Amino acid sequence: PQPWEADLIGLAAACRVFEKVLSPRDLDRVGARIEAVQSLNLLCRAGRIAIDEDLEASRSAPQQQFKPIPKVPGLPLLGNALGMTGDLNDFLTKLHRRHGPIFRIRVPGRRVVVLAGQEANSFVLRHARTHLRANREFSEFCRAMETDRAMISMDGADHVRLRRVAQAGYSRAVIERDIDQAIEIARHHVTSWPVGPRLRAFETMQRIVTEQVGVLATGLSPRDYIDDLKYYLDTMFFAIRRDRPRFMYAHRMPRVRGRIRQLCREVIELHDPDLRKGCPHDVIDAFLELHRQDPQFLPETDLMSAVVGPYIAAVDTVAGTLGFAILRLLSEPEYLEILRAEADALFANGMPNAKDVRALANTHAFVTESLRCYPTTPAMVRTVCNGFEFQGHWVPAGTSLMVATTVVHKDPEYYPDPDRFEIERHLPPRMESKPKGAFAPFGLGPHTCLGGAFGQVQMATVIATMLRYGEFERDPAPEDGAIRATGYPSYRPHRKVGFRLVRRRNEGQSRGAAEPEAKP
């Protein structure tokens, strides 16, 4: 459209003109086009938000007087977008200290109410099921995946049912059952790294953990698809954030989506019931069994999001946290020696078992402290479905909400001197992360990450394997131990920071090791 046409369409959409003059069928047919044209003009988008807020407030606000929600100052048009592109948890923590447990921020085209701190976490634990919904916030995510719904976008009884089906396949027991294979995959990667050149922390960890999750949780190594999975997931994050027009990030999606479909077909073919006789039941078996029993609940059009789910979890959250953990470990000589001694003891009698890995007290504490200091999922985005009162403020139905679940990680009430990295916080007698709601790197409420325990064991095995078979140093060497990070499209180590292998260790134990394959 011409600029003046886009302005007119945006103004008409903001004022609900199309809802009055078009039939529901016609509106459904052209709604996406109207939304796309409206998104071209920031002023129209801002007008739509203002009108939405006034309408929702007038519909749902009770007669009782409530305090106004504090507004965070921002730049014209951009609002608070720049602060959201760095360390999001640090940004939200500073706003929490300045404005309290509830405040309002702006990003291009959106206004978002933020709940932060222990009060927010307590609210989610008690009231998320009745007051919050995920479906609207993840509508673009489902659209990008070409699916009607995914587990991340579901609510209510259907969401509970799908989580129960998937729960066993994402549990700690899955990785502990094949802990030898998880270690062998990590060892194969570590022993193939060249001595000297810089290895990007995030990308290197992505390749290890994605292959581990693929082999252990789905029976198929996604090694040939990792670059496609990375781009696919980054596009999903852009869709969730909704802070840039769709055409800016979706141009490569048709080709990448084709590759992801091919990966899903290979996984599904591998899980033919006749081929799976005698094999451990995994999460893909569970989804396919549900599809066969109830194709209306889980149709073929929704299978791709279910099958690709384990890979997506590994590509971003586990890889990001593990990248931060490795970089931090190489900046902490005292902890490095402690964890190296623990790793050597782990492998002293050959291939470790699950009980041996559970005994890595210091390594697990290091992983937990890394999750506290570098949460890769510092907030949840939801829509308020029933208005509620929070700390003397009214939050009306229809509000876009962000719950900053990990702001509590920097609360001195729970973690004395919270900016200090100390693994002793998570060892007896301190155990500072035990109070309910004080540790939330995997989210809270109905959508808490199913694979959290799996990921923690996975990170511990990778760290121990790296320390057993190599000596490393950060590259480039930091002056103050700080880790350069980026928050766009998600929080992760910056692509210019990494580490390098200085010297191999225990080569005799790894030389000639066969490349790991998925167990039948």
C-alpha angles and dihedrals in degrees: 000000000000114000092253090050091052089050092051094046091047092050092047091049092048090052093048093244094141092052088059101043102037128068117241090253093051091044091052090050097051100025094100091051092050090049091049093051092045091053090061091073118059093196091056091048091050090048091052090052093049092049091047092051093049092048095047093045092051092048101046110022112105122226092257114104115247132186115262115255109253113251119219111226115241145166123286111275093348094063109177095337096117092057089052094058097065130046097342095189091052091047093050092044091056091048090049091054091048102041106021132237096326132041141143126245133185131221124173107298097357144077116204131191112218126207113195142175133024092316090059093047091050090051092052093048091052106032112018094105094054102035109030134062131188102195100086095045091052098042091105089048090057091044091054090049091047091233132124093227143351132198091259091056099044129099139184127013095344091055092049091050094051092046091053090052092051100037099091092047093057097042131116089251091070095062094037090054090059100026091137090058092047090053092045091054091050092046092050090055096044095049091049094057114106120241113249112012121103117261116205106239100219099040093045093052090046091062094050100045096040091055091046093051092043095052097039101038103031106017094238131095110228092200094128092049103045095104090049091048091050094053091041093054094045088054089051089055091052088051092051094046093050091195097125134042115272095240090064095066108020102066094100096040100097093061094040092046088054090054092049090050089052090052090050092050091053091050093048093047089051089055097057104144091235091056094045099059109132093009124121112265109251135185093270091053088052094051094046092048090052090049092052093047097042112015090168092061095043108021125183090260090065097043096087093061090048095048096045093046098093092051093049092053091053098042094061121011102037094036092049095050092044091051090053091045094053093047091048092048091054088054093052109067093180094054091041091062093045093051093043091055089049091050093050090051090049092057097035094103099038128265110012124231130218093270090055091051092049088056092062092106098165094042092051090047089052091052091049093050090049089053089050095049099035109032108177091197103045097161145025123222118215142155120240108240096178121030117243144181117246123182092333095314128107117230108194127215113270094037118140104236135195119194110202096208098173099050084094088066088076095045110120089207088072102022115035111217088008096190091062117093107230125159089191087078088077099043128081130308097020103045091165095173095061102087111100112266094009094104118041113152091138097048129255138255128021094341098051109146111269093207099053096111091042089054094049092054089045093054092048092052093049093049093048092047093049092050092047095053105032150025114227142184134191118265117229093028109233122229096218105018092257119145117225109226141176129214097199123124086350136345110279142129112290115261091241095061124078146118139258135221108247100179138355120240131204092006093165091064094051103035111111094012109157120241108262119252131194112269115242 
